[in-house]
Amino acid sequence: MWTGRKLGLTLAFTVLIALAAGVSCRGFFQPNTLETVTLQPPSLNIGVGLTQQFTAYGTYEDNSRTPITSGVVWTSSDPTDVPITAGGLLTAVNVTSEAVTITGSAQGLSATSSVSVVGDVTSITGTESASSITANGSTVTFTFAATPGPPAFITADNGGTLNITTADSSFTCTVGTNADGDPAEVCSLASGGTATQYQLQMSYPSSSGSTVNSNVLTINAVQ
């Protein structure tokens, strides 16, 4: 009789200890809090028509770093030209003239990545409308045709970089069009310039991370 009662008390005591231990463990082992979010890749040059999978990584309170597999909200600052799906798959629909910001957010934290969509350019051929330029008079139009494209013509407005080798502020260029209506660099010369010659070269990034350069164009200055 006593043995059965003792066994029952022992079992009840064991259950109480287990419950207390469970409560204690839940209070002791706090959730591993997410502290920062980073995106991979952090920046990207991508060719038009291509896709890229983005991944959000979380760094936690215990200094561990793992991919965040659910609950990430993806947004693009240009959802028309550079859309991104709910799963983080980006598509380069059109060439962009400036960088697009991709944002990944999770648990109230977010990170960004800078994306530039570049055209299919393996070579650039530069031509000029005249061999000389007169101060406060004529303008000279430079076109930089891309192969194979798009874009068909490279300018400073669609991702190109116009390099002028002579450091003379009297010679300036703006984006315009040539006689055929093609995108071009239109350059003019103010009086007082010290250079007798100006050289121009257009550069454009490739999706591989390298740079495509045009031939060097030379224009003589007439004061």
ZIFENCOR-V754450 format. One record per helix or strand. SS is the DSSP state (H for helix, E for strand). FROM is the first residue (numbers start at 0). LEN is the number of residues. If there is no record, write none. Layout:
# ZIFENCOR-V754450
ss & from & len
SS & FROM & LEN
SS & FROM & LEN
This chain:
# ZIFENCOR-V754450
ss & from & len
H & 1 & 27
E & 33 & 7
E & 42 & 5
E & 50 & 3
E & 54 & 6
E & 64 & 3
E & 72 & 4
E & 83 & 1
E & 88 & 3
E & 99 & 7
E & 108 & 10
E & 120 & 8
E & 131 & 3
E & 138 & 10
E & 152 & 1
E & 160 & 4
E & 170 & 7
E & 182 & 7
E & 196 & 9
E & 210 & 4
E & 216 & 6
